[in-house]
């Protein structure tokens, strides 16, 4: 079992105290509980730091303000969301809980749905998004949706077409978008095949089957881009045709960040061990 160091425990406690001051004693309508989020962070952080050896670049781009964080989606199972959330709690100068927007099927998963809600995840429908933004919350959005995590191996690190909803919500709230690129999560659960028949039987939108039950220790890099302002000359009344070029710009930005990040991608420890024995 990977354990926290005393320094890790101290840092998590400092973050938790900062978050408690921010949220106060108000009850969260969606189930977020800071004490339970802290306990989850204590479980996740050892894997974040020591198992996935997560590195974060661009923390200087995150100011003490509200954002909509938009990222590529990868890894068959959404480990990337946990890692991004941990990064924005532990690495940035102004810790915050990113309210991750999850698919409807996720809210029907026993046990996991309650735990995710206690950590800040919320069903990603328009009403919830709007209410969260009005409360000053920062959101974590994966506009690729299920297509992002269900990619086959040839499509690894190729951004799938973004949906439009996130940009319309950002436009309505006049909130800046922070593009994020995650490198390394694709390899945590190598893709074998898509079990469409089983997914349909279980009521899931997709069920990519991996060769392993536990995530491989693929080193993960998270790149945080510079904030992007929504277009001043657009409104929520504009057509998809008018909005699409701005969505494409975000998509291209994240793809460029991925392409650049792949140049510095680290290999898994097992790969390095095999290379060492051969040399």
SULMO-V778757 format. One record per residue. N is the residue number from 1. OMEGA is omega in radians with two decimals (999 if undefined). Layout:
n->[N N]
omega->[OMEGA OMEGA]
//
This chain:
n->[1 2 3 4 5 6 7 8 9 10 11 12 13 14 15 16 17 18 19 20 21 22 23 24 25 26 27 28 29 30 31 32 33 34 35 36 37 38 39 40 41 42 43 44 45 46 47 48 49 50 51 52 53 54 55 56 57 58 59 60 61 62 63 64 65 66 67 68 69 70 71 72 73 74 75 76 77 78 79 80 81 82 83 84 85 86 87 88 89 90 91 92 93 94 95 96 97 98 99 100 101 102 103 104 105 106 107 108 109 110 111 112 113 114 115 116 117 118 119 120 121 122 123 124 125 126 127 128 129 130 131 132 133 134 135 136 137 138 139 140 141 142 143 144 145 146 147 148 149 150 151 152 153 154 155 156 157 158 159 160 161 162 163 164 165 166 167 168 169 170 171 172 173 174 175 176 177 178 179 180 181 182 183 184 185 186 187 188 189 190 191 192 193 194 195 196 197 198 199 200 201 202 203 204 205 206 207 208 209 210 211 212 213 214 215 216 217 218 219 220 221 222 223 224 225 226 227 228 229 230 231 232 233 234 235 236 237 238 239 240 241 242 243 244 245 246 247 248 249 250 251 252 253 254 255 256 257 258 259 260 261 262 263 264 265 266 267 268 269 270 271 272 273 274 275 276 277 278 279]
omega->[3.11 -3.06 3.06 2.98 3.09 3.11 3.09 -3.13 3.14 -3.14 3.12 3.12 3.10 3.12 -3.13 3.13 3.09 -3.13 3.12 3.09 -3.12 -3.04 3.14 -3.10 -3.10 3.11 -3.13 -3.10 -3.06 3.02 3.13 3.08 -3.04 -3.14 3.14 3.06 3.10 3.13 3.09 3.12 3.10 3.09 -3.06 -2.98 3.09 3.10 3.08 -2.99 -2.98 -3.12 3.11 3.09 -3.01 3.00 -3.13 3.13 3.06 -3.13 3.13 3.14 -3.08 3.12 -3.14 -3.12 -3.11 3.11 2.84 -3.12 -3.06 -3.02 2.91 -3.08 -3.04 2.94 3.14 3.00 -2.93 3.06 -3.11 3.12 3.10 -3.09 3.10 3.12 3.11 3.13 -3.11 3.03 -2.95 -2.97 -3.06 -3.11 -3.11 -3.06 3.07 3.01 3.05 3.11 -3.09 3.09 -3.05 3.13 -3.08 -3.11 -3.10 -3.11 3.13 -3.13 -3.11 3.09 -3.09 -3.10 -3.13 3.12 -3.13 3.12 3.13 3.12 3.05 -3.13 -3.08 3.03 -3.01 3.02 -3.02 -3.10 3.12 3.13 -3.11 3.14 3.11 3.14 3.11 3.11 3.10 -3.12 3.00 -3.07 2.98 -3.03 3.05 -3.04 3.05 -3.10 -3.10 -3.14 -3.13 -3.10 -3.08 -3.11 3.00 -3.03 3.14 -3.11 3.10 3.07 2.96 -3.08 3.09 -3.05 -3.14 2.93 -3.01 -2.98 -3.08 -3.08 3.11 3.12 3.10 3.14 -3.12 -3.11 -3.11 -3.10 3.12 3.12 3.04 3.08 -3.14 3.06 3.14 3.12 3.07 -3.10 3.13 -3.03 -3.10 3.08 -3.11 -3.09 3.05 3.07 -3.12 -3.11 -3.07 -3.10 -3.14 3.10 3.14 -3.13 -3.12 -3.13 3.14 3.13 3.12 3.09 3.09 -3.12 -3.14 3.13 -3.07 3.13 3.12 -3.12 3.05 -3.09 3.13 3.10 -3.05 3.04 3.11 -3.14 3.13 -3.10 3.11 -3.13 3.13 3.09 3.06 -3.05 3.14 -3.05 3.11 3.00 3.14 3.12 -3.13 -3.09 3.06 -3.14 3.14 -3.04 -3.05 -3.13 -3.14 3.05 3.10 -3.14 3.09 -3.14 3.14 3.12 -3.13 3.09 3.11 3.09 3.09 -3.11 3.13 -3.13 3.13 3.12 -3.12 -3.11 3.11 3.13 3.12 3.14 -3.14 3.12 3.13 3.13 3.13 3.12 -3.13 3.14 -3.13 -3.06 999]
//
